[in-house]
Structure formats: C-alpha cells, structure tokens
C-alpha cells in the first residue's frame, strides 16, 4: 500500500532567476533554475516532479504574458487578506490565443527528470476573466469562450501526448467566486465552463487530469480562506476530473471539511489532501504531517488518498515571501511524513 505525494505548483525562484526577472538576461539561467528544481525534488524523494513554475510570471495568466492584445494591470482585481492585490490583464482585441504553452514548460522539465513529471495549466474559468465586461467589437464573448476552450484543450492534449504524469488544472478562483457572488451562481458558471473542457476528453485522459482548489497563497496571504469549503465542495466535485488537490493544512477544522469531502467526492479518482501550509513560516515536522495523513485516512479510502502542499509556494515572479530552502524543507516533511503514515497504516 502506498499513498502518492505530489507538489502542487510553484516554488521560490533561484537567486539567479530572480535577478533575471529584475532585468538581466540569460537563457542559461532559466535552464539551470529548472534543472536545479527538478534535481532537488528528486533528491528529496519526490516520485513525481515539476519545474516548480520557475519561468512563469504568474500562475493565473501566464498563457498571455507578452501578448500584444492584452492590457497589463487593467482587468479584474484580486484582493488578498493582508490588503495587497493583484490585477489581471484585460483582453483588448481578439482572437484569444495561448502564447506560452504548458507543454513547452513540461518538455523543458522532462529533459532533467528521471521520474514522471506533472504539469499545471490554468483553468478556462480563470482565462474567462480576461474578457472585458463591456465586450469587444467584432469579437463576441461566445467566440472568445470557444477560443479559450479550443486553445486549452490543445495545450492539455499536447501535455498528455508528451507523457505528462498528470495535468493539473489550477482553479484558484473557485473559492474566491463565492466571496464575489455568495449566491454561488458564479461558481456554478465556472464549473460548467470547466466541465465543457473536461467533456472533450475520454475517461482514460480524464484519469490523468486533476483539479487544484485553494484559497490563494501570495506574499503570505490568501484571498478567500474565510469562504466556507462547504459552499464550494459540492460544486467542485461536479467537475469530471480524475484527481482533486485540496488545501487542507491551513483549515481551522479539517475534520469537518474532510467529512464533507467524504460525502461529496466522486465515485472514482483520487483526493490529494494538503498536509503542509506554504504560508506558515514554520516548517512542519514529519510527525505532524503523519498525523494529518492518518486523520485524512479516517475519512478517505486509502486507495483513493494522496498528499500534497496546500498551494504553490511563490505563484508570482515577484513573490519573495519565503525562501527556497524553507519550501524544500516543507516538501521534505510532506514526503517523509507521508511515508511515516504509510508505515503506521501497515504499508
């Protein structure tokens, strides 16, 4: 018996890569950052690795970074609990096209990996926020949505064809949508849109596609931790995905949430439970992680349980809130603590 454990997403950039974001150049710096990340994850015992999103400017709208038909910092505002905010770009003209493909990040990481590599992609619901409320002349929203779905489908298929262990669809606005619209209508619209994408894949492909949901983790702040998971999970589990990656370590009452998960989870697929909190500066001990896994095992069948981080550690290129060493120490605790739980369960 094993319990798989996976990285969710971003890791703090290397010092050299941070300098590059600040103005210097050098393709070698990018390659080295990806290589160092993959090799360190393998050294820690990760059986599935990723590039830690080293070269994405952000995890929300990287597909259009550098595109000439978006206005930067002129779109939807994402407010965080500490008062800082992020503002998404706004599409200024059609058509929507992905400029930076997830499959390219995947292939770059695979060059340095000796174990399977997973790849994160942004959800169509996230990209839908780029379309301006007043519309665009000659490019109706329906055409935009079709382009988003077509482009995202093609990118996911390219990742699967390239041998991705799993493609993780990041859905950070799921919980936030309830804060913006307490009626739940916006969340239902987002889930319907994402299901339109998932319906294009067969069962075998969907078994290799996952959904990540969290309350945000940027500069040590969340955007929607105050939203009750009970208002999100029933809709979230309507998504026709094979894996779900759920923030849990930072929940004030994880037992209550795990009970809801057990009641609402789909009849197939795996639930990856967050057992380390990227925002907490304290590094969890392996024993603490073990206890969180054992608690989750009280609610979720062992053959359907996995562990993960609550969220990415540095989703934006300018997020300097935590060190690379701290992130890797937390990942080590997750891996070692999961192994301790397996041993305690008789695996």
TORKOL-4160 file (C-alpha; in steps of 0.2 Angstrom, whole numbers, padded with zeros to 4 digits, m for minus):
347
<pt num="1" X="0000" Y="0000" Z="0000"/>
<pt num="2" X="0007" Y="0017" Z="m0005"/>
<pt num="3" X="0000" Y="0035" Z="m0003"/>
<pt num="4" X="0006" Y="0046" Z="m0018"/>
<pt num="5" X="0013" Y="0063" Z="m0013"/>
<pt num="6" X="0014" Y="0077" Z="m0026"/>
<pt num="7" X="0020" Y="0095" Z="m0027"/>
<pt num="8" X="0005" Y="0107" Z="m0031"/>
<pt num="9" X="0014" Y="0121" Z="m0041"/>
<pt num="10" X="0026" Y="0135" Z="m0039"/>
<pt num="11" X="0042" Y="0136" Z="m0029"/>
<pt num="12" X="0053" Y="0151" Z="m0025"/>
<pt num="13" X="0064" Y="0156" Z="m0039"/>
<pt num="14" X="0083" Y="0153" Z="m0039"/>
<pt num="15" X="0093" Y="0169" Z="m0034"/>
<pt num="16" X="0099" Y="0170" Z="m0052"/>
<pt num="17" X="0082" Y="0169" Z="m0059"/>
<pt num="18" X="0075" Y="0182" Z="m0048"/>
<pt num="19" X="0089" Y="0194" Z="m0054"/>
<pt num="20" X="0084" Y="0190" Z="m0072"/>
<pt num="21" X="0066" Y="0194" Z="m0068"/>
<pt num="22" X="0073" Y="0211" Z="m0061"/>
<pt num="23" X="0081" Y="0215" Z="m0078"/>
<pt num="24" X="0096" Y="0204" Z="m0083"/>
<pt num="25" X="0095" Y="0191" Z="m0097"/>
<pt num="26" X="0101" Y="0174" Z="m0100"/>
<pt num="27" X="0094" Y="0158" Z="m0106"/>
<pt num="28" X="0107" Y="0148" Z="m0096"/>
<pt num="29" X="0099" Y="0155" Z="m0080"/>
<pt num="30" X="0082" Y="0148" Z="m0085"/>
<pt num="31" X="0089" Y="0131" Z="m0089"/>
<pt num="32" X="0099" Y="0130" Z="m0073"/>
<pt num="33" X="0084" Y="0135" Z="m0062"/>
<pt num="34" X="0073" Y="0121" Z="m0070"/>
<pt num="35" X="0087" Y="0109" Z="m0068"/>
<pt num="36" X="0091" Y="0113" Z="m0050"/>
<pt num="37" X="0072" Y="0112" Z="m0046"/>
<pt num="38" X="0069" Y="0095" Z="m0054"/>
<pt num="39" X="0085" Y="0088" Z="m0046"/>
<pt num="40" X="0082" Y="0094" Z="m0029"/>
<pt num="41" X="0064" Y="0087" Z="m0029"/>
<pt num="42" X="0071" Y="0070" Z="m0034"/>
<pt num="43" X="0084" Y="0071" Z="m0021"/>
<pt num="44" X="0071" Y="0074" Z="m0008"/>
<pt num="45" X="0062" Y="0058" Z="m0014"/>
<pt num="46" X="0048" Y="0065" Z="m0025"/>
<pt num="47" X="0042" Y="0051" Z="m0036"/>
<pt num="48" X="0033" Y="0065" Z="m0047"/>
<pt num="49" X="0041" Y="0081" Z="m0050"/>
<pt num="50" X="0038" Y="0098" Z="m0059"/>
<pt num="51" X="0048" Y="0113" Z="m0064"/>
<pt num="52" X="0041" Y="0122" Z="m0049"/>
<pt num="53" X="0034" Y="0135" Z="m0062"/>
<pt num="54" X="0051" Y="0143" Z="m0062"/>
<pt num="55" X="0048" Y="0153" Z="m0078"/>
<pt num="56" X="0030" Y="0158" Z="m0077"/>
<pt num="57" X="0027" Y="0176" Z="m0072"/>
<pt num="58" X="0012" Y="0170" Z="m0063"/>
<pt num="59" X="0000" Y="0155" Z="m0061"/>
<pt num="60" X="m0016" Y="0164" Z="m0067"/>
<pt num="61" X="m0012" Y="0172" Z="m0084"/>
<pt num="62" X="0005" Y="0166" Z="m0090"/>
<pt num="63" X="m0003" Y="0160" Z="m0106"/>
<pt num="64" X="m0005" Y="0178" Z="m0112"/>
<pt num="65" X="0011" Y="0185" Z="m0104"/>
<pt num="66" X="0019" Y="0196" Z="m0118"/>
<pt num="67" X="0004" Y="0195" Z="m0129"/>
<pt num="68" X="0001" Y="0211" Z="m0139"/>
<pt num="69" X="m0018" Y="0211" Z="m0137"/>
<pt num="70" X="m0019" Y="0212" Z="m0118"/>
<pt num="71" X="m0018" Y="0227" Z="m0107"/>
<pt num="72" X="m0007" Y="0223" Z="m0092"/>
<pt num="73" X="m0014" Y="0228" Z="m0075"/>
<pt num="74" X="m0031" Y="0234" Z="m0082"/>
<pt num="75" X="m0043" Y="0219" Z="m0078"/>
<pt num="76" X="m0051" Y="0210" Z="m0063"/>
<pt num="77" X="m0044" Y="0214" Z="m0046"/>
<pt num="78" X="m0039" Y="0200" Z="m0034"/>
<pt num="79" X="m0039" Y="0207" Z="m0016"/>
<pt num="80" X="m0029" Y="0197" Z="m0003"/>
<pt num="81" X="m0032" Y="0197" Z="0016"/>
<pt num="82" X="m0017" Y="0207" Z="0020"/>
<pt num="83" X="m0023" Y="0222" Z="0009"/>
<pt num="84" X="m0012" Y="0219" Z="m0006"/>
<pt num="85" X="m0020" Y="0215" Z="m0023"/>
<pt num="86" X="m0016" Y="0208" Z="m0040"/>
<pt num="87" X="m0024" Y="0214" Z="m0056"/>
<pt num="88" X="m0026" Y="0203" Z="m0071"/>
<pt num="89" X="m0023" Y="0209" Z="m0088"/>
<pt num="90" X="m0038" Y="0213" Z="m0100"/>
<pt num="91" X="m0040" Y="0207" Z="m0117"/>
<pt num="92" X="m0041" Y="0222" Z="m0129"/>
<pt num="93" X="m0044" Y="0213" Z="m0146"/>
<pt num="94" X="m0047" Y="0195" Z="m0152"/>
<pt num="95" X="m0044" Y="0182" Z="m0155"/>
<pt num="96" X="m0038" Y="0174" Z="m0139"/>
<pt num="97" X="m0023" Y="0163" Z="m0142"/>
<pt num="98" X="m0011" Y="0155" Z="m0129"/>
<pt num="99" X="0006" Y="0162" Z="m0132"/>
<pt num="100" X="0016" Y="0152" Z="m0118"/>
<pt num="101" X="0011" Y="0134" Z="m0119"/>
<pt num="102" X="0011" Y="0122" Z="m0104"/>
<pt num="103" X="0018" Y="0108" Z="m0115"/>
<pt num="104" X="0034" Y="0118" Z="m0118"/>
<pt num="105" X="0037" Y="0120" Z="m0099"/>
<pt num="106" X="0034" Y="0101" Z="m0097"/>
<pt num="107" X="0046" Y="0096" Z="m0111"/>
<pt num="108" X="0059" Y="0108" Z="m0103"/>
<pt num="109" X="0057" Y="0099" Z="m0086"/>
<pt num="110" X="0057" Y="0082" Z="m0093"/>
<pt num="111" X="0075" Y="0085" Z="m0100"/>
<pt num="112" X="0082" Y="0084" Z="m0082"/>
<pt num="113" X="0070" Y="0072" Z="m0074"/>
<pt num="114" X="0072" Y="0053" Z="m0071"/>
<pt num="115" X="0055" Y="0051" Z="m0063"/>
<pt num="116" X="0037" Y="0056" Z="m0070"/>
<pt num="117" X="0034" Y="0075" Z="m0072"/>
<pt num="118" X="0017" Y="0083" Z="m0069"/>
<pt num="119" X="0011" Y="0099" Z="m0077"/>
<pt num="120" X="0000" Y="0113" Z="m0071"/>
<pt num="121" X="m0012" Y="0123" Z="m0083"/>
<pt num="122" X="m0023" Y="0137" Z="m0079"/>
<pt num="123" X="m0042" Y="0134" Z="m0080"/>
<pt num="124" X="m0053" Y="0141" Z="m0093"/>
<pt num="125" X="m0063" Y="0149" Z="m0080"/>
<pt num="126" X="m0048" Y="0159" Z="m0075"/>
<pt num="127" X="m0045" Y="0164" Z="m0093"/>
<pt num="128" X="m0063" Y="0169" Z="m0095"/>
<pt num="129" X="m0059" Y="0184" Z="m0083"/>
<pt num="130" X="m0048" Y="0192" Z="m0096"/>
<pt num="131" X="m0063" Y="0197" Z="m0107"/>
<pt num="132" X="m0069" Y="0215" Z="m0103"/>
<pt num="133" X="m0087" Y="0217" Z="m0096"/>
<pt num="134" X="m0091" Y="0229" Z="m0110"/>
<pt num="135" X="m0087" Y="0216" Z="m0123"/>
<pt num="136" X="m0075" Y="0218" Z="m0138"/>
<pt num="137" X="m0081" Y="0225" Z="m0155"/>
<pt num="138" X="m0081" Y="0211" Z="m0168"/>
<pt num="139" X="m0077" Y="0198" Z="m0155"/>
<pt num="140" X="m0092" Y="0192" Z="m0145"/>
<pt num="141" X="m0089" Y="0183" Z="m0129"/>
<pt num="142" X="m0096" Y="0167" Z="m0136"/>
<pt num="143" X="m0082" Y="0167" Z="m0149"/>
<pt num="144" X="m0069" Y="0171" Z="m0135"/>
<pt num="145" X="m0075" Y="0156" Z="m0124"/>
<pt num="146" X="m0074" Y="0144" Z="m0139"/>
<pt num="147" X="m0056" Y="0150" Z="m0142"/>
<pt num="148" X="m0051" Y="0148" Z="m0124"/>
<pt num="149" X="m0058" Y="0130" Z="m0124"/>
<pt num="150" X="m0050" Y="0126" Z="m0140"/>
<pt num="151" X="m0033" Y="0133" Z="m0135"/>
<pt num="152" X="m0034" Y="0125" Z="m0118"/>
<pt num="153" X="m0039" Y="0108" Z="m0125"/>
<pt num="154" X="m0025" Y="0108" Z="m0137"/>
<pt num="155" X="m0012" Y="0113" Z="m0124"/>
<pt num="156" X="m0018" Y="0099" Z="m0112"/>
<pt num="157" X="m0018" Y="0086" Z="m0126"/>
<pt num="158" X="0000" Y="0091" Z="m0130"/>
<pt num="159" X="0005" Y="0089" Z="m0112"/>
<pt num="160" X="m0003" Y="0071" Z="m0112"/>
<pt num="161" X="0005" Y="0067" Z="m0128"/>
<pt num="162" X="0022" Y="0072" Z="m0121"/>
<pt num="163" X="0020" Y="0060" Z="m0107"/>
<pt num="164" X="0014" Y="0071" Z="m0093"/>
<pt num="165" X="0011" Y="0060" Z="m0077"/>
<pt num="166" X="m0004" Y="0071" Z="m0074"/>
<pt num="167" X="m0011" Y="0088" Z="m0080"/>
<pt num="168" X="m0016" Y="0098" Z="m0065"/>
<pt num="169" X="m0029" Y="0112" Z="m0069"/>
<pt num="170" X="m0027" Y="0126" Z="m0057"/>
<pt num="171" X="m0044" Y="0133" Z="m0052"/>
<pt num="172" X="m0039" Y="0146" Z="m0039"/>
<pt num="173" X="m0055" Y="0157" Z="m0042"/>
<pt num="174" X="m0067" Y="0143" Z="m0036"/>
<pt num="175" X="m0067" Y="0148" Z="m0018"/>
<pt num="176" X="m0065" Y="0167" Z="m0022"/>
<pt num="177" X="m0080" Y="0166" Z="m0033"/>
<pt num="178" X="m0091" Y="0163" Z="m0018"/>
<pt num="179" X="m0084" Y="0178" Z="m0010"/>
<pt num="180" X="m0088" Y="0188" Z="m0025"/>
<pt num="181" X="m0105" Y="0180" Z="m0028"/>
<pt num="182" X="m0112" Y="0172" Z="m0012"/>
<pt num="183" X="m0127" Y="0165" Z="m0021"/>
<pt num="184" X="m0115" Y="0153" Z="m0029"/>
<pt num="185" X="m0120" Y="0157" Z="m0047"/>
<pt num="186" X="m0103" Y="0162" Z="m0052"/>
<pt num="187" X="m0095" Y="0146" Z="m0045"/>
<pt num="188" X="m0108" Y="0136" Z="m0055"/>
<pt num="189" X="m0104" Y="0146" Z="m0071"/>
<pt num="190" X="m0086" Y="0142" Z="m0068"/>
<pt num="191" X="m0088" Y="0124" Z="m0065"/>
<pt num="192" X="m0100" Y="0122" Z="m0080"/>
<pt num="193" X="m0086" Y="0131" Z="m0091"/>
<pt num="194" X="m0073" Y="0120" Z="m0085"/>
<pt num="195" X="m0084" Y="0104" Z="m0087"/>
<pt num="196" X="m0086" Y="0110" Z="m0106"/>
<pt num="197" X="m0067" Y="0107" Z="m0107"/>
<pt num="198" X="m0066" Y="0091" Z="m0097"/>
<pt num="199" X="m0080" Y="0084" Z="m0108"/>
<pt num="200" X="m0069" Y="0084" Z="m0123"/>
<pt num="201" X="m0058" Y="0071" Z="m0115"/>
<pt num="202" X="m0061" Y="0052" Z="m0114"/>
<pt num="203" X="m0061" Y="0043" Z="m0097"/>
<pt num="204" X="m0043" Y="0037" Z="m0099"/>
<pt num="205" X="m0037" Y="0055" Z="m0102"/>
<pt num="206" X="m0048" Y="0062" Z="m0088"/>
<pt num="207" X="m0039" Y="0049" Z="m0076"/>
<pt num="208" X="m0023" Y="0059" Z="m0079"/>
<pt num="209" X="m0031" Y="0076" Z="m0077"/>
<pt num="210" X="m0033" Y="0084" Z="m0060"/>
<pt num="211" X="m0041" Y="0100" Z="m0052"/>
<pt num="212" X="m0032" Y="0110" Z="m0039"/>
<pt num="213" X="m0043" Y="0121" Z="m0027"/>
<pt num="214" X="m0036" Y="0133" Z="m0013"/>
<pt num="215" X="m0039" Y="0150" Z="m0005"/>
<pt num="216" X="m0024" Y="0158" Z="m0013"/>
<pt num="217" X="m0006" Y="0159" Z="m0007"/>
<pt num="218" X="0003" Y="0175" Z="m0012"/>
<pt num="219" X="0015" Y="0185" Z="m0002"/>
<pt num="220" X="0010" Y="0175" Z="0014"/>
<pt num="221" X="m0009" Y="0180" Z="0011"/>
<pt num="222" X="m0025" Y="0172" Z="0005"/>
<pt num="223" X="m0039" Y="0179" Z="m0005"/>
<pt num="224" X="m0053" Y="0168" Z="0001"/>
<pt num="225" X="m0049" Y="0157" Z="0017"/>
<pt num="226" X="m0064" Y="0165" Z="0025"/>
<pt num="227" X="m0075" Y="0156" Z="0012"/>
<pt num="228" X="m0083" Y="0140" Z="0020"/>
<pt num="229" X="m0077" Y="0125" Z="0010"/>
<pt num="230" X="m0095" Y="0118" Z="0012"/>
<pt num="231" X="m0101" Y="0131" Z="0000"/>
<pt num="232" X="m0088" Y="0126" Z="m0013"/>
<pt num="233" X="m0085" Y="0107" Z="m0012"/>
<pt num="234" X="m0102" Y="0101" Z="m0019"/>
<pt num="235" X="m0100" Y="0111" Z="m0035"/>
<pt num="236" X="m0081" Y="0107" Z="m0036"/>
<pt num="237" X="m0085" Y="0088" Z="m0036"/>
<pt num="238" X="m0096" Y="0090" Z="m0051"/>
<pt num="239" X="m0080" Y="0093" Z="m0061"/>
<pt num="240" X="m0077" Y="0077" Z="m0071"/>
<pt num="241" X="m0058" Y="0076" Z="m0067"/>
<pt num="242" X="m0048" Y="0061" Z="m0061"/>
<pt num="243" X="m0039" Y="0069" Z="m0046"/>
<pt num="244" X="m0043" Y="0083" Z="m0034"/>
<pt num="245" X="m0029" Y="0093" Z="m0025"/>
<pt num="246" X="m0037" Y="0101" Z="m0010"/>
<pt num="247" X="m0029" Y="0114" Z="0003"/>
<pt num="248" X="m0032" Y="0107" Z="0020"/>
<pt num="249" X="m0017" Y="0110" Z="0032"/>
<pt num="250" X="m0022" Y="0128" Z="0034"/>
<pt num="251" X="m0041" Y="0124" Z="0038"/>
<pt num="252" X="m0046" Y="0128" Z="0056"/>
<pt num="253" X="m0057" Y="0112" Z="0057"/>
<pt num="254" X="m0050" Y="0099" Z="0045"/>
<pt num="255" X="m0061" Y="0085" Z="0052"/>
<pt num="256" X="m0077" Y="0095" Z="0047"/>
<pt num="257" X="m0070" Y="0098" Z="0029"/>
<pt num="258" X="m0064" Y="0080" Z="0027"/>
<pt num="259" X="m0082" Y="0074" Z="0032"/>
<pt num="260" X="m0089" Y="0085" Z="0018"/>
<pt num="261" X="m0076" Y="0078" Z="0006"/>
<pt num="262" X="m0081" Y="0061" Z="0010"/>
<pt num="263" X="m0099" Y="0064" Z="0007"/>
<pt num="264" X="m0097" Y="0074" Z="m0009"/>
<pt num="265" X="m0082" Y="0066" Z="m0018"/>
<pt num="266" X="m0084" Y="0057" Z="m0034"/>
<pt num="267" X="m0086" Y="0038" Z="m0035"/>
<pt num="268" X="m0069" Y="0037" Z="m0044"/>
<pt num="269" X="m0052" Y="0046" Z="m0044"/>
<pt num="270" X="m0040" Y="0051" Z="m0030"/>
<pt num="271" X="m0041" Y="0065" Z="m0017"/>
<pt num="272" X="m0024" Y="0073" Z="m0013"/>
<pt num="273" X="m0025" Y="0082" Z="0004"/>
<pt num="274" X="m0014" Y="0097" Z="0008"/>
<pt num="275" X="m0003" Y="0092" Z="0023"/>
<pt num="276" X="0009" Y="0107" Z="0023"/>
<pt num="277" X="0005" Y="0125" Z="0023"/>
<pt num="278" X="0016" Y="0136" Z="0011"/>
<pt num="279" X="0010" Y="0152" Z="0020"/>
<pt num="280" X="0015" Y="0146" Z="0038"/>
<pt num="281" X="0034" Y="0151" Z="0040"/>
<pt num="282" X="0036" Y="0136" Z="0052"/>
<pt num="283" X="0042" Y="0120" Z="0044"/>
<pt num="284" X="0030" Y="0106" Z="0049"/>
<pt num="285" X="0038" Y="0090" Z="0056"/>
<pt num="286" X="0037" Y="0073" Z="0048"/>
<pt num="287" X="0027" Y="0068" Z="0063"/>
<pt num="288" X="0015" Y="0082" Z="0061"/>
<pt num="289" X="0012" Y="0078" Z="0043"/>
<pt num="290" X="0010" Y="0059" Z="0048"/>
<pt num="291" X="m0004" Y="0064" Z="0060"/>
<pt num="292" X="m0013" Y="0074" Z="0047"/>
<pt num="293" X="m0012" Y="0060" Z="0034"/>
<pt num="294" X="m0018" Y="0047" Z="0047"/>
<pt num="295" X="m0033" Y="0059" Z="0051"/>
<pt num="296" X="m0037" Y="0061" Z="0032"/>
<pt num="297" X="m0037" Y="0042" Z="0031"/>
<pt num="298" X="m0051" Y="0041" Z="0043"/>
<pt num="299" X="m0062" Y="0049" Z="0030"/>
<pt num="300" X="m0055" Y="0045" Z="0013"/>
<pt num="301" X="m0052" Y="0027" Z="0007"/>
<pt num="302" X="m0033" Y="0023" Z="0007"/>
<pt num="303" X="m0033" Y="0018" Z="m0011"/>
<pt num="304" X="m0040" Y="0035" Z="m0015"/>
<pt num="305" X="m0029" Y="0046" Z="m0004"/>
<pt num="306" X="m0014" Y="0056" Z="m0009"/>
<pt num="307" X="m0005" Y="0071" Z="m0001"/>
<pt num="308" X="0001" Y="0087" Z="m0007"/>
<pt num="309" X="0005" Y="0105" Z="m0002"/>
<pt num="310" X="m0009" Y="0117" Z="0001"/>
<pt num="311" X="m0004" Y="0128" Z="m0013"/>
<pt num="312" X="0011" Y="0134" Z="m0023"/>
<pt num="313" X="0025" Y="0142" Z="m0013"/>
<pt num="314" X="0028" Y="0158" Z="m0025"/>
<pt num="315" X="0014" Y="0160" Z="m0038"/>
<pt num="316" X="0020" Y="0176" Z="m0044"/>
<pt num="317" X="0038" Y="0180" Z="m0050"/>
<pt num="318" X="0039" Y="0195" Z="m0038"/>
<pt num="319" X="0034" Y="0184" Z="m0023"/>
<pt num="320" X="0049" Y="0184" Z="m0011"/>
<pt num="321" X="0039" Y="0180" Z="0005"/>
<pt num="322" X="0048" Y="0163" Z="0008"/>
<pt num="323" X="0065" Y="0156" Z="0005"/>
<pt num="324" X="0068" Y="0142" Z="m0007"/>
<pt num="325" X="0076" Y="0132" Z="0007"/>
<pt num="326" X="0060" Y="0134" Z="0018"/>
<pt num="327" X="0050" Y="0127" Z="0003"/>
<pt num="328" X="0061" Y="0112" Z="0001"/>
<pt num="329" X="0061" Y="0109" Z="0019"/>
<pt num="330" X="0042" Y="0108" Z="0019"/>
<pt num="331" X="0042" Y="0097" Z="0004"/>
<pt num="332" X="0054" Y="0085" Z="0013"/>
<pt num="333" X="0042" Y="0085" Z="0028"/>
<pt num="334" X="0027" Y="0081" Z="0017"/>
<pt num="335" X="0037" Y="0066" Z="0009"/>
<pt num="336" X="0044" Y="0059" Z="0025"/>
<pt num="337" X="0028" Y="0062" Z="0035"/>
<pt num="338" X="0018" Y="0053" Z="0021"/>
<pt num="339" X="0030" Y="0038" Z="0022"/>
<pt num="340" X="0028" Y="0038" Z="0041"/>
<pt num="341" X="0009" Y="0037" Z="0039"/>
<pt num="342" X="0010" Y="0023" Z="0026"/>
<pt num="343" X="0021" Y="0013" Z="0039"/>
<pt num="344" X="0009" Y="0016" Z="0053"/>
<pt num="345" X="m0005" Y="0010" Z="0042"/>
<pt num="346" X="0004" Y="m0006" Z="0039"/>
<pt num="347" X="0010" Y="m0002" Z="0021"/>
